[in-house]
Amino acid sequence: MSVRTRFAPSPTGMLHIGSARTALFNYLFSRHHRGTYLLRIEDTDRARNTEAAIQAILDGLEWLDLRPDKPIVFQSTREARHAEVAQALLASGRAYLCFCTPAELAEMREAALAEGRPPRYDGRWRNRDPAEAPPGVAPAIRLKAPREGETIVHDLVQGTVRVANAELDDMIILRGDGTPTYQHAVVVDDHDMGITHVIRGDDHLTNAFRQMQIYQAMEWEPPRFAHIPLIHGPDGAKLSKRHGAQSVVEFREQGFLPEALCNYLLRLGWGHGDAEVLSREEAIRLFDLDGVGRAASRMDYAKLTHLNAVWIRQADDGRLSTEVAKRLGRNGAPAPEVLTRIRALMPALKERARTLNDLAASAAFLAHAPALPLEAKAQALLTPAAREMLQELAPALAATDFTPPALDASLREFAALRGEKLGTVAQPLRAALTGSTSSPPIDAVLAVLGREEVLARLRALA
């Protein structure tokens, strides 16, 4: 059997981090088994689906490098097929026409709630003659579900789960207006797409029982199900805005690398020994469903940030420089010499950065023209005496060849002549050139800025 998985989001908003993990698990499982990973956009809810949400999902998956192996399937284009299957079930006697009015359904629901029963359809049209139908009511098609025995799902994560058929009513598969219900459309699409494994959040576990009944009614081979526990906030509550970022877009805007986010999501609910930092290739080699736990995962933003810092240190300097330049040039592309400076200093800049936003903040001084803004601590260092000292230092710096060794030697010689420690000279100089009290080594900063820019920044302090 060739494995075929699918990620099937509904485009009602941004790509949620939990949905991104579902996509990742489907992708890795298919790759591990040398199968096929597909994408289906479940866009049949016309009232809530938007083109912007569809594009946000596609952009998020593209950024995470979770591209499908085949063209995207849009569920809304398959309504004729959904109706065809519903009519086939009707013709076989495994479904029936229901002429209940909205008022009747509301009455059923209210009566059940008043009696302390779960609201279920009472099956009043299950064996009635459609000739008895009231005029002007467009009938829905309901599945004639079994009333005896159990429906069983052998879940690859949750184990064997079962429900008594008496607890399930005859669900609508095709509404009176001819549109399919979610449960029905999902089964038809998964069957037609040849899906062998349905990997999704465990909030869909109850749906599996109803969907299994449609497979049985159509005499189709059902896929294997794997329902993954959801992601909760650090406090164990449902993940919400008060916990922090929830969507892939938010994490991208906060400066996380896609490979770091995927690495973190992989380890959130799945384990393989003590392995923490895993490349995409390693993840594909190792991932299988037997490593997925049954307990809900808790989002740990600090751990994600730490992991992101690890990936930043491993990332290509040219790529990081481009990302930083984008962030520094929000209102226009930075000058070519700025990108050159960033690229030259990147090996030192990225050692302390946790996110791309951190990296951009630490590199911002490279894009500023004199006089650059000063942080409070930097301002405090630049006393009148310190500013006078820097004006005296300028000729000594101008006389060097502006290589790090020569600059280091010049600073040490200047400090020795004044009877000062190197830090007494270097710290005010760092503040003057970067606007901060922390930066890469001062000789590297001087070399990257270049003679003209350094002297211009020192003159601006005079």
Buried (B, 14 or more C-beta within 10 A) or exposed (E): EEBBBBBBBBBBBBBBBBBBBBBBBBBBBBBBBEBBBBBBBBBBBEEEBEEEBBEBBBBBBEBBEBEBBEEBBBBBEBBEBBBEBBEEBBEEEBBBBBBBEEEBBEEBBEEBEEEEEEBBBBBEBBEBEEEEBEEEBEBBBBBBBBEEEEBEBEBBBBEEBEBEBEEBBBBBBBBBEBBBBBBBBBBBBBBBBEBBBBBBBBEBBEBBBBBBBBBBBBEBEBBBBBBBBBBBBBEEEEBEEEBBBBBBBBBBEBBBBBBBBBBBBBBBBBEBEEEEEBEBEBBBEBBEBEBBEEEBBBBBBEBBBBBBBBBBEEBEBEEBBEBBBEBBBEEEEBEEEBBBBBBBBBEBBBEBBBBBBBBBBBBBBBBBEBEBEBBEEBEEBBEEEBBEBBEEBBEBBBEBEBEBEBBBEBBBEBBEEEEEEBEBBBBBBBBBBBBBBEBBBBBBBBBBBBBEBBBBBBEEBE
